[in-house]
Amino acid sequence: MGETAEKGLVMVYTGEGKGKTTAAVGQALRALGHGFSVYMIHFMKGRDYGEFLAAEKMPRLTIDRAGRDVFVNRDNPDPVDIELARDGFVRAGKAIYSGEYDLVVLDEINVAVDYGLISEEELFELLENRPPGVDLVLTGRGASPELVKRADMVSEVLMIKHHYNDGVEARKGIEY
């Protein structure tokens, strides 16, 4: 194994298209299939997504949330949204350093950083100082050029067409 594999990978799913969280969940499912333990935290999301319901049936999958079921104002985030993101970031760090998890998914962390809820410097410090062998997945549109540079893998999800544009509402099992 190479040095990066031993240290753990940093994988980023970004872009304007639908499917970033879904790709992260797929990565988590793959890891679970090989007996790994996975911690996933949703930043800026408070709804009971299907992942939460599935996690109840998967003993090595822990899913947490650090947000409300509302849109966050990018230019003027509510103090409660900042507090929830900061608290979630602390919990994510504890999970990374706990030795309990092989894969940690920081869902929508890129957006939380872009909105100023979490500082990019703190995120980079977490990435650099994590224990060896812990793989990380970071999702959300707006991954910074510096994050892209530091990551081991980056996939951009493009939006070619979306059913929202035709007035289709968010559906259980599809969007959440």
C-alpha positions in Angstrom: 0.0 0.0 0.0 1.1 3.5 -0.7 1.6 6.3 1.8 -1.8 7.9 1.0 -3.7 4.7 1.4 -2.1 4.1 4.8 -2.8 7.7 5.9 -6.3 7.5 4.6 -7.9 9.2 1.6 -9.7 12.5 1.4 -12.5 12.1 -1.2 -14.6 15.1 -2.3 -17.9 15.1 -4.2 -18.8 18.6 -5.3 -20.6 20.4 -8.1 -24.1 21.8 -8.9 -25.7 18.4 -9.8 -27.9 16.1 -7.7 -26.1 13.0 -6.3 -23.2 14.1 -4.1 -24.7 12.8 -0.9 -26.0 9.8 -2.7 -22.4 9.0 -3.9 -21.2 9.4 -0.3 -23.9 7.0 0.9 -22.8 4.6 -1.8 -19.2 4.8 -0.6 -20.4 4.2 3.0 -22.4 1.2 1.9 -19.3 -0.2 0.1 -17.2 0.2 3.2 -19.9 -1.4 5.4 -20.0 -4.4 3.0 -16.3 -5.0 3.8 -16.9 -4.9 7.6 -15.8 -1.3 8.1 -17.4 1.1 10.6 -18.8 4.4 9.2 -19.8 7.7 10.8 -21.7 10.1 8.7 -22.8 13.6 9.8 -25.1 15.8 7.8 -24.3 19.5 8.1 -27.1 22.0 7.4 -29.7 19.3 7.1 -32.3 18.5 9.8 -34.8 16.3 8.0 -35.2 12.5 8.5 -33.5 11.5 5.3 -33.7 7.9 4.2 -30.2 7.3 5.3 -31.3 7.7 8.9 -33.9 5.1 8.6 -31.5 2.7 6.9 -28.9 3.3 9.6 -31.2 1.8 12.2 -30.8 -1.5 10.4 -27.0 -1.3 9.9 -25.1 -1.8 13.2 -21.7 -0.3 12.0 -23.3 2.8 10.5 -23.8 5.9 12.7 -25.5 8.9 11.2 -25.7 12.2 12.9 -27.0 15.6 11.9 -25.9 19.1 12.6 -28.6 21.4 11.1 -32.2 22.3 10.9 -34.7 21.5 8.1 -34.5 25.1 6.8 -32.5 26.9 4.2 -29.5 28.8 5.7 -29.1 32.4 4.6 -25.6 32.5 3.1 -25.1 36.2 3.7 -26.6 36.3 7.2 -26.7 32.9 8.8 -28.9 32.5 11.9 -26.7 32.1 15.0 -28.4 28.8 15.7 -27.2 27.5 12.3 -23.7 28.5 13.2 -23.9 26.9 16.6 -25.3 23.6 15.1 -22.5 23.5 12.5 -19.8 24.2 15.1 -21.2 21.6 17.5 -21.4 19.1 14.6 -17.8 19.8 13.6 -16.7 19.0 17.2 -18.7 15.7 17.1 -17.2 14.9 13.7 -13.7 15.5 15.1 -14.4 13.2 18.0 -15.6 10.5 15.6 -12.5 10.9 13.5 -10.1 10.6 16.5 -12.1 8.0 18.4 -10.6 5.0 16.6 -14.1 3.5 16.2 -14.5 4.5 12.5 -12.7 3.6 9.3 -14.7 6.0 7.1 -16.1 9.4 8.1 -18.5 11.2 5.8 -18.8 15.0 6.3 -22.0 15.6 4.2 -22.4 19.2 3.1 -19.3 20.3 4.9 -18.2 22.2 1.7 -21.3 24.4 1.9 -20.9 24.9 5.7 -17.4 26.2 5.0 -18.5 28.3 2.0 -21.2 29.9 4.2 -18.7 30.7 6.9 -20.3 28.3 9.5 -17.0 26.5 9.9 -13.6 27.9 9.0 -11.7 26.3 6.2 -8.5 26.5 8.3 -10.1 24.3 10.9 -11.3 21.9 8.3 -7.7 21.6 6.9 -6.3 21.1 10.3 -8.7 18.2 10.9 -7.8 16.7 7.5 -4.0 17.0 8.2 -4.1 15.7 11.8 -6.5 12.8 11.5 -5.2 9.4 12.6 -3.7 7.1 10.0 -6.1 4.9 8.1 -9.2 7.1 8.5 -10.7 7.8 5.1 -12.8 10.9 4.8 -15.6 11.9 2.3 -16.5 15.5 2.0 -19.6 16.6 0.1 -21.3 19.7 -1.1 -21.2 22.2 -3.8 -18.6 24.9 -3.7 -15.5 23.0 -2.8 -12.7 25.6 -2.7 -9.7 25.3 -5.0 -7.5 24.7 -2.0 -9.6 21.8 -0.9 -9.6 20.3 -4.4 -5.8 20.6 -4.3 -5.4 18.9 -0.9 -7.9 16.1 -1.7 -6.8 12.7 -3.0 -10.0 12.3 -5.2 -12.5 14.9 -6.4 -15.6 14.2 -8.5 -17.7 17.0 -9.8 -21.4 16.3 -10.2 -22.8 18.3 -13.1 -26.4 19.4 -13.4 -27.5 18.7 -16.9 -31.2 18.6 -16.2 -33.3 18.5 -12.9 -36.9 17.7 -12.3 -37.2 20.6 -9.9 -37.0 22.9 -13.0 -40.3 21.3 -14.1 -41.9 22.0 -10.8 -41.5 18.5 -9.3 -41.4 18.7 -5.5 -38.9 16.9 -3.4 -39.9 13.3 -2.9 -39.3 10.9 -0.1 -36.9 8.2 -1.2 -35.5 10.4 -4.0 -34.4 13.7 -2.5 -34.6 12.7 1.1 
